């Protein structure tokens, strides 16, 4: 990574809000552009009908499950890199990055093999209707074939962000999603006549449908993963590595990665299992409800952009400030991050409340799905400020190497609140899909309140941990 792309977090001549913004805006812009591209992506698949949307949606919860492992690995390597940079221990940071590269190839290959084995059976296990099982199996098999690169995207992006470079992930992740959309138009539809601005021309196409969407995603993922891997080998960075280095497993670094990353992995796996359970409950309500649930989740993702960007900044800020033994600086950054996130998410919640149906209509012409999607998004809108609190506190705790607290908070929200409440409401009321989203609202609100209580205690600043 080029030195000019990394933000000097410890530069006290620059105000805290300015440093936060310089770290956050590339991630916010990245998420905004990625979300727009994903909107086009989802709308492209949605134009094939609700069965096509449902065939992708039914396995999405399992994709979240695998991403839980990837996130744990990514954070387990990224946070130590950030803390070593804060302590000006660059050789130690490079040693961690080398172990990350080894893990990307080793674990990525294992994950790919596992998914190839279970892909034919997964939709049936999740209760999908017979009509969508074939496409759903093909989709997850194709997408999982490039899990090495999917893990590279997670791990390399997190390492770069924790080192203060949020621009490189922006560049490659946005390029990847644009590539995905272009390939979608080529792979999903057959050759056809297209009219645009009064001009007609022949658009070539392969006509693979859902399988074409999967192929486009796989190719784009492979591109981004390889480019982000390459970014770790830049020679003009103080923590850049080289192919001439010795890439041997280091059990101490790997053990620390497991120690840091396993609570995140368990958290994501536990949350993903809850999402799989919820998806199974929603699937039982019918294809229209499943499609509305999936599209509303996609629509809601744009609302998370500001909080996600600030959360990423909070992790880097906490890691480097505490690595430099400056808890006072970490607290100052934390206060600004929390206030900014709540303000942003309150505004975005209003957007979700008043524009929910319009957002869903961008993905599908199905009136039933649009009506259902808008209804459940209005429920979720009120949880957004609490979600903003939770995301920032999670980012801070990760930078402070206190991942277990985030696991406990997420476990309570998902398994004490969301799943039991969803089961209760679905059994005892006729709310249908709304019942599941009322439970989601209660979950996010609970997590936000618990996160704020933990933040205000201040113990995350006082605990001494090794750099």
N, C-alpha and C positions, 0 to 999 in steps of 0.2 A: 504494500500500500504506500502510496506516495505521502511524503511528510506533509505536503500542503493539504491533503485530504483529512488528516487527523486533527481533531480539536484538542488544544492544550487545556485540559480540564483544571489543572492546578494553577493556571495563570490568574492570580488575584487582581491583576490590573483590569480584567474584564469582568463585568457584572454577572452575577449568578443567572438572572433571567436570560441574558444574551448567550451565555454558554449553553444553557438548557435548550434554547431555541436553535442554536447552531447544531446541536446534537439531534434534536427532535425533528426539525423540518424535513431533512432528507427521508427519514423513516415515514413521517406523515404523508409526504408527497408520494413516496414509494407505495404505501398502502392505498392511497387515493387512486393512483394510476392503475395499480394492480386490480383494485376493486372494480374500476370502470371496465378494464379488460375482462375481468371475470364476469361482469354483467353481460357483456357482449357474448362471451363464451357460453354462459348459462342460457341466454336468450336464443343463441344459435341451436343449442341442443333442445331447448324448449319448443322451438318451432316444429320439431319432429313429433310433438305430442306429449301428453302427460306420462305415457308409458316409458318414453325415452328418459324423461326427467327422473321418474321414479327408479329406473334401473341404475342410474348413477347415485341417486340419493340413498338407496338401500345399503350400499356398501360404504358410504361416506363416513359413518360412525366408526367403522373398522379402520379406515384410513386415519382418522383422528387417533385411534389407539396406537397405531404404528408411529405416528408423529409424536406420541408421548415419549417413546423410547428415543427418538431422534432429538427431541427437545432436551431431555435429560443429559444426553451425551454432549449436546451443543453447549449447554450452560455449565456442565462439569469441566469443560475445557476453557470456555470464554471468561468466566469469572476469575480463575487464577491468572490468566493472561492480563486482565485489567489490573489486578492487584499488584502483579510483578512490575507492570509499567509504572503504576503509581509509586512503587518503591524504587524505581529506576534499576530494576534487576532484569536487564534485557536478555541475557543468556538463559536465565531460567524461563522466561516467557517463550523463547524460541524452542526450548526443550519440550514445553507443553504443546506447542503447535505441531511439532514433529509427531508426537504421540497421537494427536488428533487426526493427522493424515493417515496413520496406520489404522486407526480405529474406523475411519470412514470406509476404507476398503474391506476390512475384516468383517465388521458388523453389517455393513451394507449388503455384502454378499450373502450372509446368513439370512438376513431378513428377506431378501429376494427369493431364496430357495424355499423358505417356509411359505411365503405367499403363493408361489407357483403351485405348491402341493395342495393348499386348502382352497384356492380360488374356485374350482368347480363346485364345491359344496357350500361355500359361504352364504350365497343368497338364500338357499334353502334353510340353512341354520337360522337365518335372521327372519324367516317367515315371509319372504317375498312371494308374490303371486307367480304362478307358473309362467305366465305370459312374459315376464320380465327377467326371469332367471338366466337365460342364455346370454342376453346382452350384459347383465350385471356381472356375471362370471368373467366374460371376455374383458370387460372394462377394467376390473381390478387386477386381472392377470397382466394386462398390457402395462398399466400404470406402475405396478410393482416391479416390473422387469428392470427399472432404472433406479431402484432404491439406493444404490451406491451414490448416485448423483443427488437424489432427494436428501440424503443425509449430509452430503457435502454442502448443499444450499443452507441447511440449518446450522451446521457446525461452523462453516467458514463465515457466514454472515454474522453469527454471534461473536466469533473471535474478533472480526474486524470492528464491530460496533463497540465491544468492550474496550478495544484499544483506542477508541475515539474516532474511528472512520465509519461514518454512516452513509457516506456518498457512494462508495464502491458497491455495496449491496443494492442501493437504489438503482444504479446504472444497469446492473446485470439482471436484477429481478424484473424491472420494467421491460427491458429488452426481451426477456424470456416470455413474458405474458403477451407482448405484441406478436411475437413469433407464434405463440400458441393460437391466437385468433386467426392469423393469416393461414396457418395450416388447417385450422378447423374448416374454413371455407373451401379448402382444396380437398380435404379428406372426408368430410361428413356428407356433402351433397354430390350428386352426379353432375356431369357436364350439362350446362344449361344456358339459356339466354337470359341475360341480366340487363335491366334498364337503369341508368343512373344519369341524372341531370339531362334527360332528353336523349341520351346516347344509349344505343343497344350494342351489346357485344357478347361473345361466347365466353363463359367462365368455365375453365376446365375443372373437372372434379372426379373423385374416385368413387363416391357414393357408398361409403362404408358405415354411415350412420353413427351409432354410439361407439362402435369400434374405431371409427375415424377420429372421434373426439378423444378417445384414449391414446391413439397413436400420436396425435398432435401434442397432447400433454406430455407424453413420454419423451418426444424429441426435444421439446422446449426445456424440460427438466434436465435432460442430459447436457444441453448447451449451457444453461445457467450454472449447473454444478461444476462443470469442467472449467468455466471461466473464473468462478469464485475460488476453486482450488488453485488455479494459476496465480490468483492475486496474493496468495500467501507466500509466493516465491519471489516477490519483488525485492530487488537488491538494495533499493534506496530507502528501505524502511529499517528502523532500529531493531525490529523483531522479524524481519524477513528471513525465511529459511532457504536452503539450497538443496538441489538434488545431490550435491556432493557430500552433504551431511550424512551422519550415520543414523539410519532409521531402524533402531532396535527397540523392542518393547521395554519400557521402564515401569517396573511393577509399582514403584512409589507414586509416580504420576498417575498411572492408571487406577491405583487404589484411591487416590484423592479424587479423581474424576467420578469413580463409582460412589464415593462418600458424598460428594456434592450433588451428583446427578441423579442418584437413586431416589431421593425424596421427590424430585421433579418428575422423574419417570413414573413413580408410584402415584403421584398426584394426577398426572395426565392419564395414566392407565385407569385409575379409579374414576376420574371424571369421564373418560371415554367409555368405560363399561356402563356408567350411568347413562351416557348418551345412546349407547347401543340398546340398553333396556328401554329408554324412552322412544327410540326409533321403532323398536319392536311393538311397543304399545300403540304408537301412531300408525304403523303399518296395518294393524288390525282394524283401524278405522276406515281403510279403503285407500285406493290409489290417489284420489283427489286430495285427501287430507295429507298423505305422504308428500305429494308434489308441493302442496301449499306450505307444509312444514319446511321442506328443503329450500324452496325459493325465498321464504320469509327469513330463514337463517342466512341465506346469501345476501338478501337486502339489508339485513341488520349489520352485516360485516362492515359496511361502509361507515356506520356510526361509531365503530370502535377505533377508527383511524387516529384521532387525536390522542386518545388515552394510550393506545399502543405505542405511538411515537414517544410520548412522554415517559412511558414505562421503560422503554429501551434506553432512553437517556438516563433514567433514574438508576438502572442497573450499572451502567458505566460510571456514573457519578459516584455512587456509593462504593463501588469496587476500588476506584482509583483514590478517592478521598480517604477511605479507611486503610488502604494499602500504604498511603503516605502518612498514616497516624494523625489524620485531621478529622475527628468526629464532628467538630464544630462546623467545618465546611460541608460535611455530609448532611448535617441537620439543616443548614441554610438552603442547600439545594433541594432537600426533601420538602420543605415547606412550600417553596415556589412550585415544585412539581405537583404537589397535591392540590393547591389552589387552582392552578392552571387546568388540571385535568377535570376537576369538578365543573368549572365554568364551561369548558368545551363540551363536556358530555351533557350538561343541562340543555344547551342549545341544540345539540344533535338529537336529544330525546324529543324535543319539540318537532324537529324535522320528521322523525319517525312517526310521531303521533298524527301529524296532519298530512303527511305524504306517503303513508304506508302502502295504500292500494296502488298509487302511481308507481312506486318502486317495484312492486311485484308485477305490475302490468308490463314492465319493460322486458320481462322474461317469458311471458306466456300470454296467448290470446284467450285462454280458457277463463270464462267469466266466473265460474265456480271457484277456481283456484285463486283468482285475484281477490274475490270477496273474502274468502277464508284467510288469505295471507294478510290483507289489510287489517282485518279484525284482530288477529293475534299480535300484530306489530304494535297496535295501539295499547295493548296490555303491557308489552315489554318496554314501551317508551318510558314509563315511570321508574324503571330500575336503572336507567343509564347513569345518573349521577353516582349511585352506589357502586356501579360497575367501574366507573372512573376512579373512585377511591381504591377499590380492590386492586386494579391493575397497577397503579402507582406503588402501592404498598408492597405488592408482590415483587415488582422490579427492584425496590429498595432492599427488601429482605434477601433477594438473590445476590445482589451486589455485596451484601453484608455476610454472605455465606450462611444464612439462616433459612434454609429451604424447608426444614421440618414444619415450621410454623405455617407456611403456605399450604403444605399438605393437609394439616389438621383443619385449617379453615375451609379448604375445598371439600374435604371429606364430610364435614358437617353440612355444608350447603347442599351437596349432591345427595348424600345417602341418609341424612337425618331430615332434610327439608324437601328437596325436589322429588325424588322417587316415591317416598311414602305419600306425599301430598297428591302427586299425579295419580297414583293407584287409587287413593281414596276418592278423589273427585271423579275419575273415570268410572268407578264402580257405583257411586252413590248419586251422581248427577247426570244430566243429559247435555253437558257443556261440550262434549266431543273434544275437538282439537284445542279449544280454548282452555280446557282443564289442564292440558299439558303445559301450556304457556303461562297460565297462572302459577303453576308450580315452578316454572323457570324464573318468573318474576320474584317469587318468594325466596328462591335460592340465591339469586344475585344480590338481592337486598340484604339478606342475612350475611353473605360473605363481605359485603361492603361495610356493614356495621362492625363485624368482628375484626376486619382489617384495620379500621379506624381506631378501635380500642387498643389493639396491639401496637399500632404506630404511636399513639399518645403515651403509652407506658414508657417508651424510649429505651427499652432493654436492647434493642437491635444495635444501638450505638455504643453500648457499654461493654458488650461481650468481646473479650480479647481472643483473637484467632491468629494463627501463624500466617505470615505472608507467603 
